[in-house]
Amino acid sequence: MRDLWRWLRPGHLGTEAELATFRTLHSASRTAPELREGLTTESAERAVRHLRDLLGVPAVALTDTVSMLAWDGRFGHHERDTAALAANVCESGNTVVRDRKDFSCADAGCGLRQVVVSPLVVEDRVVGTLQAFTSSASAALVRAADEVARWVSGNLELAELDASRTRLMEAEVRALRAQISPHFIYNSLTAIASFVRTDPERARELLLEFADFTRYSFSRHGEYTTLAEELRSIERYLVLEKARFGDRLQVTLRVAQEVLPVAVPFLCLQPLVENAVRHGLERKPGTGRVTIIAADQGGECLISVEDDGVGEDPEKVRRALAGDASVDSVGLGNVDARLRTAFGDDYGLVVETGPGAGTKVTVRVPKFAAGVHP
């Protein structure tokens, strides 16, 4: 950006108007990331200087509905007036201009004579104010303050959407945890108990695998994890299932090293593997195989979970993906929804199945996506 600014000095860009436009866009771009964190003391303190640059006034304040969050500029003794100035605007929701009778000052050298107070609105709620202090509030400044306040409000609404999305994702993960089969937990502990007398060392190893599996599945975790972490949990799950099934359960795992760091939604693959075992192989006589492949496909990672089990009615799968709670599946609709939320509708689950034909579930995820990181 510093090199770009040197290039954009007078004589290079052409006109002062073009330079002014650049300065405005530059200040706006510096402010937006701070506001996307929501209206807090920390974000306001980082954003307020850039807002003052946008408005070109001696001082700017940001408040919530009851107190000042940040001040930038001269004559800081007027910080004490910001809460009272915000009160009426938070109630009315309208931009107003106040003068010295509303923020008296005994300092003869103070250059602040008027202030434009504009509401910050999120989802029809006034959440705070933008206050532009000046010597004389022109009609142009009033319009500018109102527009900047609208722009700030837009970014705060995006921050609220981000927060709502995070809360929704957390709720979906909690719901998914609740669907982890109690039968799996009971069967795992039963299998471990069966080795206690005959093979104590094996029982100890399985107990450690079970502890690590449950710690990962039920711990507080971020929205995303790496493919490597998700696969590690799946390996623990399969070790425990093999202790129960013995040679009846065969596993093939092929993973390209290049895709191990790829970010994926937390617990997005484990339910697919549990469905393969529980619905595909548990009801199949004889040996069954689960094949897990993660391949590098340029800008994307292609993951498939396939079993050669009894298969499923495609209509039942369609209902599960649509979120039909009456369908007995481990979170297919939950996983599909979270993938689409994270990466877009092009990245939902693709399920190929039929009675007696086994099941293959395919997941595509981009290697890099904005806002997605473990």
N, C-alpha and C positions, 0 to 999 in steps of 0.2 A: 504493500500500500504506500510505503514511503517513496519508492521509486516512481509509482504512478503519480503521486502528488508533485514530484519534481517535474515530470513530463507535462502535468496540467497547469503549469504556471503561465501567467500572461504571455502572449506571443506564441505559445504552443497550442492552446486550446482554441483561441480565437477571440472570445468576448468575455467580459466580466459576468454577463448573465449566465453563460455556460459554466464558468467557474463557481458562481453562486449555486447553480443547480447541483454541481458535483459536491460542494460542501454540504448541502442539505441532505443529499442521498447518503453521503458518507456518515454524517451524524446519525441519521435514521438507522443505517445498517449497524452502527456500533451500539445502538440502544436496544434493538429488537431482541438479541439473545438474552439480555438481562431481564427484560419484561416477561419473557417466556417462562421464567421461574416463578411468576406470580408476584403479587404486590406485598413484599416484605421489606423490612428495614434494610437488609443486605442488598436486595435487588434494586431498591429505590436509590440507595447511596451510589451504586454503580451506574445507574441510568440517568440521574438528575443532571449531571454535568453536560451530557450529550443533548438532553432536552433544552437546557439553557442555550447551547450552541444553535439549536434549531430555531429558537425564538428570538435570539439576539437581544436579551433583556439583562438588566443588572443582576437579577436574582430570580431563582425558581425554587419552589418547594413542592414536594409530593407528600400527601397525607393519606391516611386511611380515614375512616369515618369519625374517629375520635382523637387522633393525635398526629403530630408531624412524624414522617418517616425519614425525610432527607431534605437538606437545604444545600444549594450551591449558589455562590455569588457574594456580593458585598452586603454590608449592613445586616449582619447576622443577628443583631439584637431583635429583629422582627420575627425571628423563629417563634418567639412566644405567642405571636398573634395568629399563627397558622391554624391552630385547632378551632378557634372561634370563627375565623373566616370560612372554614370548611363546613361548619355546622349547618348554616342556612342552605348552602348549596346541596349538601347531602340530603336535606329534607325536600327541597324543591326540584332538584334534578336539572336546574338551568344554569347556564353560564351567567355570571354577574361581574360588574365592575365596582370595586369599593375604593373609597378614598380615605384621607387621613382621619375623618371622624370615626372610621371603623377600625383603624390601627394607629392610634395616636403615637407621637414620637416627640421626645424632648431634645433630641439631637439636631441642632441647627444645621449641621453638615450632612445630614441624611438626605440622599437623593431620591428616596422612594416616596412617591406621592400617591400612586394608585396601584391597584393590583387587579388582575383578571383572574377570576376563580372559575375553573371549568370542572364539571363532574367527570369522574371515571366510572363507566357503567359496564357491568358484566351481567348478561342475561337479565336485563331490565332492572338490575339492582345497582344502586350507587354504592361503590366500594371505596371511594376516596376522591381526592381532588388533585388537580394540577393548578398551581398558583404561580402566575407570572407577575413579578413586581417590577415597576417601571416608574419613570418620572411623569409620563403622560401616556395614558392608554388610548391609542388611536383606534379607529374602527378596523384598520388592517390588523392590528395586534389582537384585537378581540376575536376576529375571524381566525387568525392563525392559531391562537391559543385553543379555540374551540376545535379546530381541525386536528391539532396535535393531540389534544385530549381524546378525540375519537380514535386516532391511530393508536395511542397508548391502550385505550379500552379494547381495541381489536386484538392486540397482542396479549392482553390479560385474559380475554375470552379464550384464545388459543391455549394459554397456560391452564385455564380451567378445564378445557377439553382434554389436555394431556393428563391432568390429574384424575379426571373422571375415567379416562381410558385405563390408567394405571390401577385405579380402584377396581374397575371391572375385571381387568386381567387377574388381579390378586384374588378376587372372588371366584373366578373361573378355576384358578389353580386350587383353591380350597375345596371347591366342588369336586374337582378331579381327584384330589387326595381322598375324599370321602368315598370315591368309587373304587379305590384300590381294594381288591377282593379280600374280605375277611377270611374267605376260604383259603386264599393263598397264605395268609399269615398263620392260620391254624395248621394247614398242611405242612408249611415250612417248619414250624415248631415241632410237629409230630415227627417229621423226617429227621430233624436234629436229635430228638429224644431217642429215636431208634438206634442211633449210633453211639449213644452214651456208654453202653456196656460193651458193645462189640468192637468199636473203634473210637475211643475217646479223643484221639488227635483229630480225626475227621469231624467229630461233633464240635470240637472247639473251633476248627476252621470255618465250619458252616455257621456257627453262632456269630463269629466275627463278620462274616459276609452278610448275615441277616441284620446285624447292628448297623453296618455301613449302609446297607440298602435303605433301611427305615430312616436313618439319620438324613440321608440325601432327600428322600421322598417327602418327609414331614417337617424338615427344618424350614425356617424362614429363609427365603431365597429371592434373588432378584428376578426380574421379569424374564431375563434371558440367561442362558448358560452356553457353554461351548459344546459342540458335537462330541468332543472327547469326553467331557464329564457325563453327558447323557448316555453315551455308549458304555462308560464304566459302570454306571448304575444298572444298565441292562445286563451286562455280563454277570453282575452279582445276582440279579433276579434269575438268570438262566442257570447259574451254578446251583441255586436253591431248588429250582424246578427239576434239574437233572438228578439231584439227590433223591427226589420223590419218584420220578419216572424211571430212573436208571437208564438202561440202553434203549428204552423206548423213545427217548427224546434225543434227536441228533441236531446239532447246531452248526451252521456254516456262517462265518463272519468274514467279510472282505471289505476293508476300508482303505481308501487312498489317504496316504499321510498328509497330502496337501489340504484336505478338507477338515482335519481334526480341529483347527482353531475357529471354524465357522460358527457364528452365533445362531442359536436356535431357541425358540420359546422353551422355557423350563417345563419338563415332563411332557414333551410333545411326541417322543418316540416310544417311551416305556409302555403307554397304554396300547400301542399298536402291537407290541411284542406280547403283552399279556393277553390281548384278544386272540392272537395267533395260537397261543398255547391253550388258553381256556376254551375257546370256541372252535378252534380248528383241530387240535390234536388230542385234547382230553377225551373226546367222544370217538376218536378213531382207533380201531383195533390195530395192534401191532405197532411197528415203528413209524414215527413221524419226524419230519425235518422242518426246522425254521431256518430260513436264509436271510441274512441281513447284509445289505450291500450299500456302501456309501461311495459314490464315484465323483470324480472331478470332471465337470463339464464346462470348462472355461470360466465364465462369470457366475456359474451356478454350481450347486452341489445337488446331486440326484441320489436320494435315499429310498430304498425299497425294503419292505418287510414282507416276506412270502412264506406261506406254509403249504404243505401238501395234504392238508386235513380234509374234513368233511365238506368244507365250503359253506356258503350261505345264500339265502334267497336275496337277489339284488334289490327287491323292493324293501325288504327289511333293512338292508344297508342304507338305502336312500332315506328311510325314515330316521335311522340313527344319525345320519349326517345332518338331517334337518332339526335335530334336537329332541326327537320324540322320546320322552322319559320312559315310556312303556316298553321300549326295545332294550333287551338285555345286551348291552355292550359297555365296554370300559372306555367311556369318554370320547367316542369317535366324533360326535358333534362338537364337543368342547375343543378338541385338538384342531379340527377343521376350522372352527371360528377363530381361534387364536392365531393360526397361521395366516388366515385372510386379513385379520386385523393388523398383524405385524408387517406383512409383505404385499398385501393387495389380493384381489380376487383371483388372480392368475395362479396363486400359490396354495390353493386348497388341496385336500386329499383327493387322490384318484384311486378308486377301489375297483379291482377286477375279481369277480367271484361268481360262483354258481354252485348249486347242490352237487356234491361229489367232485368238484373241480378245484378245491383248495381256494386260497385267497391271497391276493397280492395287493398291498397298499403302497402307493408311490408318493413320495414327498419331494417337491423341488423347493430349494431355498436359495436366495441370492447369497453369494459369498460376502458381499458388502451391501448394507442398506442403511440409509440415513436414520439415525436415532436408535439403531439396533446394535447393542453391544453387551457382552456379558458383564 
